[in-house]
Amino acid sequence: MEQLVKHPFAGASLARRRFLAAAVGVAAIPLIPLRRDAQAGTEPRLVEARLAPAPATVQLVPEQYPSTGVWAYNAAVPGPALRLRQGDRLRVRVENGLEEGTTVHWHGIRLPNAMDGVPDLTQPSIRPGESFLYEFTVPDAGTYWYHPHQHSYEQIGRGLSGALIVEEREPIRVDRDVLWVLGDWRLERDASIRGGFGNFMDLSHNGRVGNTVTINGRVPERFAVRAGERLRLRLINAANARIFGLRFLGHEPQVVALDGQPVEPHAPAGGVVVLAPAQRADLVIDMLGEPGSRHEVHDTFYRNLEYRLVDVAYAAEPPLRTQPLDASIRLPANPLSEPDLVRAERHDIVLTGGMMGNMGGLPRGMAWAVNGASSSCGSGTVIDPLLVLRRGRSCVLRLVNETEWHHPMHLHGHSFRVLARDGRPTRYREWLDTVLLAPRETADVAFVADNPGDWLLHCHVLEHQASGMTVCLRVA
């Protein structure tokens, strides 16, 4: 597994500390120009935007190194952040400037099936030079994101992703609302993206883990803060396969939302915020460091491969306040239906395959299986439903990872409660749309099948998704 430890990209001649010495701070993500049909207020609005996926050139690494050819929405990596209020209606025209088909999946949003962006399942592929109009209401506040669902291990791996932020009608009080889209790249010494997407090593092992990590599309050196301020930090893991385990040295972040859904505010387990591919976390952090001080943020997930992601750099000016804000950080709940665990139907979803596992009998090019079958979306073939769930019925899925690898399992169109891990009840019974299963781990999740249509359940290590770990659940 290729990891970023000392060097910013493969073959670099400079150590990471020298490379980062010239790097800029965490970049801001451009807000896309939005056209609204009503004045600002409390009433729902129609919000319109345009996204144009196409080849582009961006500066992922510092300016003394070459720029990188990418695929990008509106020539930006990540794509422009779409920001709405809960209850607004979003209308987005996607104009495909790639030389291959694409779609846009609105990850984590509970929306109509026809807007879900899965080729061959919910819509035809958007062919080169063509466009498609997405339109839906956003029922839940929180941190979400958008990305292609066709050939996604390469399209996302080359840069196609962006944030979708839905603000609460009554947001919590903070001084700044900050977004970090975490990216992971496999770069050559000239900062170009290395080829070899979809090779069988990545498909059957840990996925395409890169050698360069970015925040908001740049290798960062520092994140500027002021003593005494309170931040809401929204984290999105847009990587193909890298799992992040972030430790904020000298700070005590409080987790207030996971995958867009509010959770009882709490310190992360062991002080580390773990984010698998596609997962999000909203943190509230009181910046209590001394003016002029610096504090590192480390990524500690992979054993013996810890590295410094960025420095939290305090301005020299006096603190904004001498005591933390005396205001609640608890977010209001979203309107999710509570599953009836007594009357719920129950199903086992068993994950098998991968290197060091049983791949015998799988179709050519497939490395993984769900309940003994392998499938992949966007291949021009129809995915028959693994389960047919009656609309409005509660469902408990026992997700069983019988492999030697991590799998973040994502369910489209719904959020689910995580009830238990390895038979032990979870402390916070968090709502998620993507649950990370460690090797040999089992998780029990529950949801109400209240959104009709054919919905994917798949691993969000994108190489695993493409090589068999994808099934369809039908709600009818």
N, C-alpha and C positions, 0 to 999 in steps of 0.2 A: 504494500500500500504506500503510495507516494504521499509524503507529508511535508508541510512547510515547517522547518525547524530553524535553520540558520540562513537560508537563502530565500530571497523574494521570488525567484523563479528559476526553473531548471537551468543549470550551467552558468549561473551568474558568477562573476568574479569577485564581487564584493560581499562581505559579510552583511547580515541583515541590519545590524546596528548602523553601519555606514550607509547602507542603502536608505534606511529610514531617516537618517539625519537630514536629508534634503526633502523629505516628503512633506506634503501639506497636511493641514488638519482635516478632520472629517468633513466631507463635502455635503452641502445641502442638496436635496433632491428637488428639481424644478416642479412646481405645481403646474399642471396642465391648464391652459386657458379654458375655462368652463363658461358656457352660456346658460343662464337660468331664466325661467319664464316668470319669476316672481321676485319681489323685493325681499331682502333678508328679513327673517322673522321666524315664527314658530311653525308656520304651515309647511307641509311637504312641498317640495319643488321638483320640477323637471330639470335635470342637469344633463347637458349634452357635451360630448367630447369626441375627439377623433384620435385613433391610434393607427400608426403606419409602421408595421414591422418591415425592416429593410436592412441591407448591409450599411454599415457606418464605420467610422474610425473614431476611437476615443483614447484618452490618456489614462489608462488604468494605473500605470506606474509613474514615478516622478519624471519631470520634463527632460532630464538629461538622458533618459532612455527612450526608445522608439514608442510611438503610439501603437495601438492594437486594432486590427480589423475585427469587428464584431458584427452580430446581428442585434438590432436595437429597435425599440419603439420610439418613434419620433427623434431618432438619432441620439438618444440618451440611454445610458446604462447606470442604474436601472431606469426603466421607463418612467415617465412623469407620474407623480403621485396624484391619484384621483381622491379628492376629499369631499365627502358629503355629510349630511346629517341623517340620523336615523329616521326612516320613513320616506326619504326622498326617492325619486324615481330616476334611474340612470339610463341614458341612451347614448351608446357608443358605436360609431361607425368604424369598422376595422378595414383598412385598405391594404391589401397584401402586396408588398414590394419585394418579396422573396422570390427565388426561382423554384420554390416548391410550395406545396399546400401547407396551410396552417389553420389554427383556430385559436380562440382565447377562452380559457377556463377561469372562472371567477372563484378562486379557491376559498372555501369556507362559507360562502354566501348561500343562504337558503333561497333558491330562486326556482322559477319554472324549468322543467326538464329541457325544453327546447332551447333554453339560453345557457345550458351547462357547458357547451364548447367541446364536446367529445366527438371526433369524426367517426362516421359510420355508425354512431349510436344515437346521438341527439341532433346532428346536423351534418350536411355534406361539408367536406373540406373546402376552405376558401382557397380557390386556385390562384396562381400568380396573376396579378393584374385585376383580380376581382375584389369585391367587398362584401361585408356582411354586417347587418345591423343587430346589435344586442340591446335589449331593453328590459328592465326589470326594476322592481322596488326592493330597497334594502331594508329588511325588517329588523336586523340586529345591529346595534352599535358594536364597534370593536375594530381590531386590526386584521385586515385581510390582504390578499394579493391576487394578481392576475398573471397568467403565463400560458404558453401554448400547450395543447394536449395532443399535438401530432408531432411525431418524430421528436418528442420532447427532450430526450436525453441529449440531443445535439442542439435543438433550438434554444432550450434554456441554458445549456452549457456554453453557447456562444453569446449569451447576454440577454435573451428575451424574458423579461419579468418586470413587474412593477407593483407598487403598493396601492391598495384601496383602503382608505381610512374612512370609517363611518363614525362620526362624532355623536356622543350622547346628547340627548335633549337638554340634560342638566349635567355638564361635565364636572369632574372633580377639580378642585382649585390647585393649580400648579403655576410655576413661573414660566416654564417652557414645555412645549410638547414636541419631542424630538424623535426622529425616525432613523433607525439604522437597518438598512437592507444588507445582510451579510452575504457576500459572494465568494465563490471558490473557483479558481481557474487553474488549468494545466497549461503553463506557458513555456515557450522555448526561450533561449538566451536572448533573442531579439524581440522579446515581448509578444510575439505572435502566438496565437492559440494553437497548441499541438493538435494534430489530427488523431485519427484512430478511434473516433467515436464509435461506440457499440462493439468494440472488440470483445472476444469471448472471455478474456481475463477479467475485464470490468464486469461483464454480464454475470459471471458465475462467482465472483468474489464480493468485494465490498463496494462495487460501483466505481464511478470515475471521481476519485478524490484528487484534488489539484495540489499545486505547490505554491500558490499565491492566494492570499485572502484579502478581500477588499471590504470596505464599509462604504456604502453608497457609491460604488463604482470606482473607488480610489484606494490605493494602499495608503493607510493613514499613519501619521506620526503622533498627532495629539487631538484631543477633544477638549475644546475650551469651555470652562465653566467659571462661575463666580461663587465665592464662598457665601453660604447662607441661602442659596436658591434651592427650590424644589423642582425636580424634573420628572416628567412622565416620559420614559424611554420606551419606544415601541421597537421591538426586535422582530425581524423576519429572516428566517433561514431560507434563502433562495438557491442554495447549493444543490447540485445533483445528488451528492451522496455524503458529504462531510457532516458529521455531527459536531456541534459546538458545545463546550462546557465552560461557560464564562464565569470567571471569578474577579470581582471588582475589589481589588486590594484597597483597604482603608475605608471602605464604604459598606453600608448595610442595605442593599436593595430589598424592597418589598414587592412580591409578585401580586398584581391586582387583577390580571386577566391572562388566560391561556387560550390560544387559538381564537381570539376575539371575544371569548365568553368570560364574564366576571367570575372571580373566585375569591374566597375569603382571603384577605390580605395576609401574607405570610412570608417569612424568610425562605429562600430556596434551600432545599435539602443540602446539607454540607456546605452552604454558602456558594454553591455553583448553580448557575442557570443553564440547564441542559436543553438544547434545541436541536431536534432532528430535522432533516430536510422537510420543508413545508410548514413546520411549526412556527408559532409566534408566541411572544410573551410581552406583556405590558408591565413595566417596572415603575415604581415610584422611588426616587432616590433623593434624599436630603444631602446636599453637598456641604459636608461639615469639615472639610479639610481647611488648612491654613492658607491664606492668600499667598500666592507664589509657589505653592507646593505642587508636586506631581505624584500621581499614583497610577500604577500599571493595571491594565486589564489583561488577564491571561486566559488563554484557551487551554484547558487542562483535560479535555475529554479522553484523548488517546494516551495510554500509559507510555511514559518515557518520551513523549513527543510534545511536551508543553512548550508554548511560545508566547511572547508578548504580542498582543493584538494591537493595543493602542495605549497611550498615556492620557489620563485625565489630568489636564493642565489648568491649575487655578490662576486666574488673573491676580495681579498684585493689588488691585483696588480693595478697599475695605469690604467686609461682608455685607450682603444685602440685608440680612437680619442676623441677630445674635442667637435667636432660638428658632427651632424648626416651626413651620407653620402649624397652628392649632386648627387643623381642618381635616375632616374625614377623607380617607383615601379609598373607601369602599364604593365600588361602582354599582349602579342600579342594574338589576337583573334584566336579561333579555326575555322576550315572550316565547320561551321554549316549553313544549308540552312535557310534563313529567311522566316517565314510563311507569306503568302499572306492573310491578315485579311479580305480583301474585298470579296474574292472568297472562303474563307474557309468554309468547312462544320462544323456544330456545333452540339454538343451533351451534354446532361446532364448526369453526373455520380453521383448518389445519394447514400450516405452511411447511413445505418440505422442499428439498433440493439444495442446489448450490454446491460449490466445491467442499469437500469433506462431508457431503451428504449423499443422498440417493438421487442421482439424476438418470438412472436407468429407465428406459422406456419413454423418455420425454421426446416430443417432436424435435426435429432438427432445429438448432438455433435457440432452443428453450433450455433454461437452466433451473427453473423454479416451477412449483406446482401449488395449487390451492385445492384441497380436498381431492388430490390425485390428478387434477386436470390443469393444463397450461393454456393460457390465452394472452393476447395482446391487443390493445385498442389501436386504431388507426392503420391497421394492416389490410383494410379492404374486406375483412371477413366479419360476419355477424357473430357477436358474443351472445350465446344463449344464456338465460338467467340461471344462476346457480340456485337461487331461492326466489320464490314468489311470496311476497308478504302482503297480507290483506291491509288495505288502507285504513289507518286509524288504529291498527293493532300495535301493542307494545312488543318489542323484540329484545332478547338478550343474546348477544353473540359471545361465545367463548373463543377467543383468538389464541391459537396454540402455535408457538414457534418451535418447530422441531429441527431447526437448522442451527448452524454454528455462527450465524451472522445476525446483525441488527436489522430490523424491518420496521419503519414508520408506516403504519397502515392507515390509509386515508379513505373515508367514506364520503362520497359526493351527496349533495342535496340535504344533508342532515348533520346535526351535532349529536353526540352521544355522551352519556355519563360513564365515567370509568368507575366501576363498582369495586373491583378487586384485582389484585395482582398476585399470581401464584396462590390464589385462594384466600388471601388476606385483604380485608376491606381497606380501601383507600381512605386516607385521612380527610381529604377535601372533596371527594366525589366530584371531581372537576368535569366540566363539559369540555370536550375536545372534538375536533374533526379529524385529527391525525394522532394516533397513539403509537409511541415507540415501544417495540418489543425487543428486549435483550435476547441473546441466544438462550434457547430452552425455556423462555419465560412464557407464561400464560396471563392473559388479561380478559376480564369479563366487562363488557360494555353494554349499555342499554339505551334504547331510543324508541320514540314513537314513529312508526312508518307512516307519516302524515303528508308526505310529499310524493304525489303519484309520478310514475315514470320508471325508466330503466336507469339505474345509478351504478357507477363503478365503485368497487372496493378494491384497492390496490396498494402495493408498496410504493412509497414515494422516494425510495432510492430508484432513480429513473431507469437505470439499467436493469434493475430487478423487475420493474413494471413492464419493460419491453420484452423481457425474456421469460414470461410466464406467470408472474405473480399478480394477476389481474382477473377479477371475476365481476359479474354483473348481478345486482339484486333488483328485482322488479317489485315495485309497489303498485298494486292494482286494487 
